[in-house]
Amino acid sequence: MLSSNRVRPWTFILSVAASTLSLPAQPLFIPNASFESPSTSFVDNRLDRWQKTPKPGWYDESGGFTWDQLFGVFKNTEPGKPDHIVNVSGDQAIYLFAVPEVGIFQDAVAAGERFTVGTSYTLTAAVIGGGGGMTNGVSLEMSLYYLDDGGNRIAVGATNIVHDPARFPDINHFVDVELAIPGVRPTDAWAGRPIGIRFLSTANPANAGGYWDLDHVRLAASIDLPNASFESPQTAFVDNRVDAWQKTPKPVWYDESGGFTWEQLSGVFRNTEPGKDDHLENADGAQAFYLFAVPTVGLSLDRTVTNSTTPFLARFEPGNAYSLTTAVQGGGGGMTNGVTLELALYYLDDSGAPRTVASTLVTNDAATFPSRHLLSDFVLRTATVKTTDPWAGKSMGIRILSTVDPALAGGYWNIDHPRLKAHPAPAVLMPTATDGRPSFVLRGDPGARIEVLSSDTPTAPAAVWTTVTTVTNSTGFVEFSDVVMGGGQRYYQSRQLP
């Protein structure tokens, strides 16, 4: 399927092939995140994509610096220079004077990224304090915010970065600073609002002076899964309870007089010590979950689960595909080859009933599970959610269920570390003409290869399109600028390769 964005004199066309690659968190695109633009050989007070805070009425520019000179991009010095920054991202960074109200911001990150219900956010920036004789105790605020209906910037979360030599021992190394925002709830005022980023000098006028260096701003989103590594309740051996998740109810046909109650067929357990015969070498955390290979034994997670202080609030958002990755080990307790386990994503319909969106079966055999010490990841992925899908906008659920044939019942599965990721639909972002050249950002799955092709006409046969370049999308976003100069109309097609 093709989608297009027209920016004269070029048209950008995107076609996509699905991929199942994912990262621990979904990176969100921040324009000019490493302050490489505009390019400078020394210092430039201009700043692309970001906005500067306006000059306050109290600032007197007759003191030696105009307001605009208090922040700007600079080129890193050559290696060996006393002020060379060893771990700069790219060639440039930004300086920001420690004067009250000096700051930079973006009211909305690219692609209309919004605070999504059930999603948490982590903002990371590389910072150096102490420049220009900065006093200890000088502070810089890093925040995520939204614009209210009146256009006011309202902080969702903020952290004050305070300078002291213990935190910033020299001017040659950036230090990463993080700000974490918990999962967005439907009742939060910022739910569904565009995401804003701001860095603001909060220096006290009494200790103002010096400057900060900033670089490599990163924003990542993660869908919150409560008790995702089955660490609760904590146990020294085994506990049939499991927090945040819900066990399947006992079916009428199950006879508890056979030696195990229904409750005993699943629960959390503590991993054994390294060196033990049954130690799981790649378990996440100290615990995992066991599940007997008996029909309908299982567990689920959705908004109806009440035994958790952190509810699962994710919804199927139109424009996103979703992947569920679960660590599984089969073969426990003499399990027979051919025993199956279902992994599924579902939605709750208007009556609250679960309806499967996508599922996959894990089948036990020696080739799939060659070691009793290792869990193996299994990935389930949905198609991109359309606005016309019955599950669009509906509450999401996760199900892990024994689907064993009664004739093969016996043994147990070990399960750990379910991870749920959103995959925004591949898209062309920010198409522009830079110095007479077409430029744009390609969004796709991290790690995928992207082929960029061009043609003079959009209806040209596939064989006529010319490959411009093939790149690896290492972060989820690729910034592309063609070398072709001049006028005329040119068309671009970008394919995410399998």
Secondary structure, DSSP 4 states (H G I P E B T S, - for coil): -EEEEEETTEEEEEEE-------SSEEE--TTTT---S--SSEES--SS-EEPPPPTT--GGGS--GGGGEEEEEPPPTTSTT--TT-SSSEEEEEESSTT-EEEESS-GGG-B--BTEEEEEEEEEEEEETTPPTT-EEEEEEEEE-TTS-EEEEEEEEEE--TTT---SSS-EEEEEEEPPBPTTSTTTTPBPEEEEEE---GGG--SEEEEEEEEEEEEE--TTTT---S--SSEES--SSSEEPPPPTT--GGGS--GGGGEEEEEPPPTTSTT--TT-SSSEEEEEESSTT-EEEESTT--S-SS----B--TTEEEEEEEEEEEEETTPPTT-EEEEEEEEE-TTS-EEEEEEEEEE--TTT---TT--EEEEEEPPPPPTTSTTTTPBEEEEEEE---GGG--SEEEEEEEEEEEEEPPEEEEEEEETTEEEEEEE--TT-EEEEEEESSTT--GGGPEEEEEEE-SSSEEEEE----SSS-EEEEEEE--
